[in-house]
């Protein structure tokens, strides 16, 4: 198993998320931190984008999905985001942190951290 990780940190996306009626009427910011297992040794030798995991493509795909979504729970949104990355990109394992900034008074953010691997 590779120990290399490609990461995306604090990817902020506007979406409809939440269980309360008022949350269904507005968009809120969510933040995604993502670590993805990917062997970067070929890219380290070639210095060529075709040999690595394109984190811009991963980010664009997540932005497109999250902006169009209307989940109630951060757990559901996180699970779907993880499935997209594992299904559509050459990633064998990931750790995804999905935060909802300002959701609870007195905290900077709340959310979930999940780890998933290819089955």
Residue pairs with C-beta under 8 A, 6 or more apart in sequence:
1 37
1 92
1 93
2 37
2 38
2 39
2 92
3 37
4 37
4 38
4 39
4 40
4 41
5 35
5 36
5 37
5 38
6 35
6 36
6 38
6 40
6 52
6 53
6 55
7 33
7 34
7 35
7 36
7 55
8 32
8 33
8 34
8 55
8 58
8 59
9 33
9 34
10 31
10 32
10 33
11 31
11 32
11 33
11 34
11 59
11 62
11 63
12 29
12 30
12 31
13 29
13 30
13 31
13 32
13 62
13 63
13 66
13 67
14 27
14 28
14 29
14 67
15 27
15 28
15 30
15 66
15 67
15 69
15 70
15 71
15 77
16 23
16 24
16 26
16 27
16 28
16 69
16 70
16 71
17 23
17 28
17 30
17 69
17 70
17 71
17 72
17 74
17 77
17 100
18 24
18 28
18 72
19 72
19 73
24 70
28 100
28 103
29 100
29 101
29 102
30 66
30 74
30 77
30 98
30 99
30 100
30 101
30 111
31 98
31 99
31 100
31 101
31 109
31 111
32 62
32 66
32 81
32 96
32 97
32 98
32 99
33 96
33 97
33 99
34 58
34 62
34 85
34 94
34 95
34 96
34 97
35 94
35 95
35 96
36 53
36 58
36 85
36 89
36 91
36 93
36 94
37 91
37 92
37 93
37 94
38 52
38 53
38 90
38 91
38 92
40 52
40 53
42 51
42 52
43 49
43 51
43 52
45 51
53 89
53 90
53 91
57 89
58 85
58 89
61 84
61 85
61 88
61 89
62 81
62 84
62 85
65 80
65 81
65 84
66 77
66 81
69 77
69 80
71 77
71 80
74 98
74 100
74 110
74 111
74 112
75 112
77 98
78 96
78 98
78 111
78 112
78 114
79 114
81 96
81 98
82 94
82 96
82 114
82 116
83 116
85 91
85 94
85 96
86 94
86 116
86 117
86 118
91 118
92 117
92 118
93 115
93 116
93 117
93 118
94 115
94 116
94 117
95 113
95 114
95 115
96 113
96 114
96 115
96 116
97 111
97 112
97 113
98 111
98 112
98 113
98 114
99 109
99 110
99 111
100 109
100 110
100 111
101 108
101 109
102 108
102 109
103 109
103 110
104 110
